[in-house]
């Protein structure tokens, strides 16, 4: 039997990148207090995962490219000091990888809090998204992801944006977004809630979604789509609450179009006909 010695490594804003480079699978990288600059990590794989304990840190942004096996816990991602707004002002962004977890993080004053793009296996949980300029969580062309017990509120939306607490999309060049669980999240304010849209782009269908479960979420917003599931195959939408704030722009709705979606136990206050009978189990 081989025993692997797992290390706990400390990092400061000045040493974060070098400490990350030295980390091994199963290690814990503990960030000391301070503001960390935008950092890009490329081509790393950790199995078992590397834990980044950022509970004392304030991050500007982290980008993972072709990187797998990251568990990011705690801390703040804050965009309030950005002097020039950009379409890529993301907090935690992961592009192409596996087994990415983000938990217990406070995201504020960014365009988008979390981006998971071409990720297989992961979780976003117990995190807050405040003052976002567009979306809380973007899920693009990814599979086997759980998004649970997150809160979106008090967005500060840029002109021309169509904000969503949680948004997912597929592309025709890849397998569709699939095996997704969205549960126990709340979306309050100027935003749409949980959006699985699927429309043609330049006349090309985007592929829809497979096996998405949306349950136990609460949306109280000012915009039209509280929960939207388009072309969602083998999906369930159950025990969600959808309502509109007094200053609503459009009535918040539960919209299901196409696909095969089992519905029960949903409460849609402003459009009662969209509600569904209680779930039997």
C-alpha positions in Angstrom: 0.0 0.0 0.0 1.3 3.5 -0.9 0.6 6.5 1.3 0.4 9.9 -0.3 1.5 12.8 1.9 -0.9 15.6 1.3 0.4 19.1 1.9 -1.2 22.3 3.1 0.4 25.2 1.2 0.1 28.9 2.1 -0.1 31.5 -0.6 -0.2 35.3 -0.7 -1.2 37.6 -3.6 2.5 37.7 -4.6 3.0 33.9 -4.4 -0.4 32.5 -5.5 0.7 31.5 -9.0 3.9 29.9 -7.9 2.2 28.0 -5.1 -0.4 26.8 -7.5 2.3 25.5 -9.8 3.9 23.6 -6.9 0.6 22.0 -5.7 0.0 18.3 -6.1 -3.1 16.2 -6.3 -4.9 16.2 -2.9 -3.1 19.2 -1.5 -4.8 22.2 0.1 -3.8 25.7 -1.0 -4.7 28.2 1.7 -4.8 31.8 0.7 -3.9 34.4 3.3 -5.8 37.6 3.6 -5.3 40.1 0.8 -6.6 41.1 -2.7 -5.5 38.8 -5.4 -5.1 39.9 -9.0 -6.7 38.2 -12.0 -5.0 34.9 -12.3 -5.0 32.4 -15.2 -4.2 28.7 -14.7 -3.6 26.5 -17.7 -3.3 22.7 -18.3 -3.3 21.3 -14.7 -5.0 18.1 -13.6 -5.5 17.1 -10.0 -6.8 13.7 -8.9 -7.7 13.7 -6.1 -8.8 17.3 -6.4 -6.8 20.3 -5.2 -8.7 22.3 -2.6 -8.2 26.0 -2.7 -9.3 27.5 0.7 -9.9 31.1 -0.2 -12.0 32.0 2.9 -9.7 34.8 3.9 -9.1 36.1 0.4 -10.6 38.7 -1.9 -10.2 37.7 -5.6 -10.4 39.8 -8.7 -10.9 36.8 -10.9 -9.7 33.3 -11.6 -9.6 31.6 -15.1 -9.0 27.9 -15.5 -8.2 26.6 -18.9 -7.9 22.9 -19.7 -7.7 22.3 -15.9 -9.5 19.5 -13.9 -9.9 18.6 -10.3 -10.4 21.9 -8.5 -12.4 22.5 -5.3 -12.6 26.2 -4.6 -14.1 27.1 -1.1 -15.0 30.4 0.4 -13.8 33.9 -0.1 -15.0 36.9 -2.1 -14.8 37.7 -5.8 -15.2 41.4 -6.1 -15.2 43.5 -9.2 -15.8 46.9 -7.6 -12.2 48.0 -8.1 -12.3 47.4 -11.9 -11.7 50.7 -13.5 -12.8 49.6 -17.0 -15.8 47.4 -17.5 -15.4 44.5 -19.8 -17.6 41.7 -21.3 -15.2 39.3 -19.7 -15.4 40.6 -16.1 -16.1 37.1 -14.7 -15.4 35.9 -11.2 -14.6 32.2 -11.5 -14.4 31.0 -15.1 -13.5 27.4 -16.1 -13.1 26.4 -19.7 -12.7 22.8 -20.7 -12.1 20.5 -17.8 -13.6 18.0 -15.3 -14.6 18.0 -11.7 -14.8 21.7 -10.8 -16.4 22.7 -7.6 -17.2 26.2 -6.3 -18.8 26.5 -2.8 -19.3 29.1 -0.2 -18.2 32.1 -2.2 -19.6 35.7 -2.3 -19.6 37.2 -5.8 -20.2 40.9 -6.2 -20.0 43.7 -8.8 -19.0 41.5 -11.7 -20.5 41.0 -15.1 -20.9 37.2 -14.4 -20.1 35.4 -11.2 -19.4 31.8 -12.4 -18.8 30.5 -15.9 -18.6 26.7 -16.5 -17.8 26.2 -20.2 -17.2 22.6 -21.6 -17.0 21.2 -18.0 -17.9 17.6 -17.1 -18.7 17.0 -13.5 -18.9 19.8 -11.0 -20.9 21.9 -8.5 -21.7 25.5 -7.6 -23.2 25.7 -4.1 -23.9 27.8 -1.1 -22.8 31.0 -2.9 -24.2 34.5 -3.3 -24.3 36.7 -6.4 -24.9 40.4 -5.6 -24.6 43.4 -7.9 -24.1 41.3 -11.1 -24.1 43.3 -14.3 -25.5 40.4 -16.3 -25.7 36.8 -14.9 -25.0 34.9 -11.8 -24.1 31.5 -13.2 -23.5 30.7 -16.9 -23.5 27.0 -17.8 -22.3 26.4 -21.4 -22.0 23.1 -23.1 -21.4 21.2 -19.9 -22.6 18.0 -18.3 -23.1 16.4 -14.9 -23.3 19.7 -12.9 -25.2 20.4 -9.7 -26.2 24.0 -8.9 -27.7 24.2 -5.4 -28.5 26.6 -2.5 -27.2 29.7 -4.2 -28.8 33.2 -3.9 -29.0 35.9 -6.6 -30.2 39.4 -5.5 -29.8 43.1 -6.1 -28.3 42.9 -9.6 -27.0 46.2 -11.1 -27.7 45.4 -14.8 -25.7 47.0 -17.6 -27.8 48.6 -20.4 -28.6 46.0 -23.1 -28.1 43.0 -20.9 -30.7 40.3 -20.3 -29.8 39.1 -16.8 -30.4 35.7 -15.5 -29.6 34.2 -12.1 -28.7 30.8 -13.8 -28.5 30.4 -17.5 -27.5 27.4 -19.6 -27.1 26.8 -23.3 -26.0 24.2 -25.8 -24.3 24.4 -29.1 -24.9 22.3 -32.2 -21.2 21.4 -32.5 -21.1 19.6 -29.2 -23.3 17.2 -27.2 -26.1 19.0 -25.5 -26.0 20.2 -21.9 -27.1 17.2 -19.9 -27.5 15.7 -16.4 -28.0 18.9 -14.6 -29.5 19.5 -11.1 -30.8 22.9 -10.2 -32.2 22.9 -6.6 -32.8 25.1 -3.6 -31.7 28.4 -5.3 -33.3 31.8 -5.0 -33.4 34.7 -7.5 -34.8 38.0 -6.2 -34.8 41.3 -8.2 -34.2 42.6 -11.7 -33.3 39.4 -13.5 -34.8 36.3 -15.0 -34.5 33.3 -12.7 -33.5 29.9 -14.2 -33.2 30.0 -18.0 -32.7 26.9 -20.2 -33.3 28.6 -23.5 -33.0 26.9 -26.9 -33.6 28.8 -30.1 -32.2 28.8 -33.6 -29.1 30.9 -34.2 -28.8 32.0 -37.8 -31.3 29.3 -38.6 -29.3 26.5 -36.8 -30.9 24.6 -33.9 -28.7 24.6 -30.8 -29.5 21.1 -29.6 -31.7 21.6 -26.5 -31.0 19.8 -23.1 -31.2 16.3 -21.7 -32.1 15.2 -18.2 -32.3 18.4 -16.3 -34.0 18.5 -12.9 -35.2 21.9 -11.6 -36.8 21.6 -8.1 -37.3 23.5 -4.9 -36.2 26.9 -6.3 -37.7 30.3 -5.5 -37.9 33.1 -8.0 -39.3 36.6 -7.2 -38.3 38.9 -10.0 -39.3 41.8 -12.3 -38.8 40.0 -15.6 -40.7 37.6 -17.8 -39.0 34.3 -17.3 -39.0 33.0 -13.8 -38.2 29.5 -15.0 -37.8 28.6 -18.6 -37.2 25.1 -20.1 -37.0 24.9 -23.9 -36.6 21.7 -25.8 -35.7 19.8 -22.6 -35.8 16.1 -23.0 -36.4 13.7 -20.0 -36.5 16.7 -17.6 -38.4 17.5 -14.4 -39.6 20.8 -13.1 -41.2 20.4 -9.6 -41.9 22.2 -6.4 -40.7 25.6 -7.5 -42.2 29.0 -6.6 -42.4 31.8 -9.2 -43.7 35.3 -8.5 -43.3 38.9 -9.4 -42.0 41.8 -7.3 -44.4 44.8 -7.0 -42.3 46.9 -9.5 -42.3 44.1 -12.1 -41.5 45.0 -15.7 -43.1 41.8 -17.1 -45.1 39.1 -15.3 -42.8 36.3 -14.1 -43.8 33.0 -15.6 -42.9 29.3 -15.8 -42.4 28.6 -19.5 -42.0 25.1 -20.8 -41.7 24.7 -24.6 -41.1 21.4 -26.5 -39.1 18.5 -25.2 -40.5 16.1 -22.5 -40.8 17.8 -19.1 -42.6 16.3 -16.1 -44.1 19.0 -13.9 -45.7 19.0 -10.5 -46.0 21.1 -7.4 -45.1 24.4 -9.0 -46.6 27.6 -7.7 -46.8 30.5 -10.2 -48.5 33.3 -8.4 -49.2 35.7 -11.3 -50.1 33.1 -13.8 -52.0 30.4 -11.9 -52.7 28.3 -15.0 -49.0 27.7 -15.2 -49.0 26.1 -11.8 -49.1 22.3 -11.5 -50.8 19.8 -9.2 -49.0 18.7 -6.1 -46.3 16.1 -6.5 -47.3 12.6 -5.3 -43.9 11.8 -4.0 
